[in-house]
Amino acid sequence: MLLELNKTKVVSIAFAVAMCALGLIAGAWSPARAADYKLGAGDKVRVVVLADPEFSGEYEVDASGNMSVRMIGRISVLGMTPAQLEADLVQRYSSGGYLRNPKLTVELMSARPFFILGEVAKPGSYPYIAGLTVGQAVAIAGGYTRRASSSRMKLKRFGTKEEESVTEDSTIDPGDILRVPERFF
């Protein structure tokens, strides 16, 4: 029995590692998904200012949804798309007198993590991988415990208050919280 459990964990971990590798090879975001993506705590972006590389930099959105941008200071970016942030920075750099005609881009470097709670081997926060499913998330977290109920899993989407029932084939997005409950005996 113990040997079988260890084999299951090894297979789960190997699957998770393979999924991580595929996520890194494929890239974290397709252009279509990145355009609609709303920034939140834990996201990392790169700002590239063409006229003056000194203004360029990599930034992380803090827990309150803010970033500290060179020369501009602390700004709220919570809920903005990368394109909206780009337009906001262009306006701030030009109206602040820092750059006359700013040309810049904002690129999402990495998305905020997803979270998994309950009856999995290693509950916690994990880096998001594009196209992640509930089954893959469970594998990344070391698999189900022997008390887990895979038929009653709930997912709380980022920015919402309600939980929805999900299956192993359901997708997970950045910032989502997956809860794997204990089964009834």
C-alpha positions, 0 to 999 in steps of 0.5 A, spaced: 500 500 500 505 504 501 509 503 495 503 504 491 502 511 494 509 513 493 508 511 485 502 515 485 506 521 488 511 520 483 507 520 477 503 526 480 510 530 481 512 528 474 506 530 471 506 537 474 514 538 472 512 536 465 506 541 465 511 546 468 516 545 462 510 545 457 508 552 460 514 555 460 516 552 452 509 555 450 509 562 453 505 564 459 500 568 455 497 568 448 496 575 445 489 575 445 488 573 453 493 578 455 489 583 451 483 582 456 487 580 462 486 585 468 492 586 473 492 584 480 496 583 486 502 579 484 503 580 477 509 582 474 510 587 468 515 590 464 515 597 461 519 599 455 520 606 454 523 607 447 526 614 448 529 613 454 531 606 457 532 609 464 525 610 464 524 602 463 523 597 468 520 591 471 515 592 476 510 587 481 503 589 483 503 589 490 498 587 495 494 593 494 494 593 487 499 599 486 506 599 482 511 604 484 514 607 477 520 610 476 519 618 476 512 617 477 511 614 483 506 609 486 500 608 482 494 604 482 493 599 477 488 594 480 483 592 474 487 595 468 489 591 462 496 592 460 494 596 454 490 601 459 496 601 463 500 603 457 496 609 455 496 611 463 503 611 463 504 615 456 499 620 459 503 621 466 510 621 462 508 627 458 503 631 462 509 630 468 514 633 463 518 627 463 518 626 456 515 630 450 512 624 446 513 618 450 513 611 446 512 605 450 510 598 451 507 594 457 508 587 457 505 582 462 511 578 464 508 573 469 501 572 472 499 572 479 499 565 482 493 560 483 491 557 490 489 550 492 486 549 499 484 542 502 485 535 501 491 535 497 498 533 499 501 540 498 496 546 499 498 553 497 500 558 492 503 556 485 505 559 479 500 560 474 501 556 467 497 557 461 491 553 460 492 550 467 486 545 468 483 543 475 486 536 474 493 539 473 493 544 479 492 538 483 498 534 480 502 540 481 500 540 489 502 533 490 495 529 488 489 528 492 490 526 499 486 519 501 480 523 504 479 528 498 473 528 494 474 530 487 467 530 485 465 536 490 471 541 488 469 548 488 473 554 485 473 561 487 474 566 481 479 572 482 475 578 483 468 574 485 465 572 491 461 566 489 464 559 488 463 554 483 463 547 482 468 544 478 471 538 475 478 536 473 477 538 466 475 545 468 480 551 467 484 555 472 486 562 471 491 567 475 489 568 482 483 563 482 482 559 489 481 551 488 478 548 494 478 540 495 474 538 500 474 532 504 469 526 502 463 524 506 464 517 509 
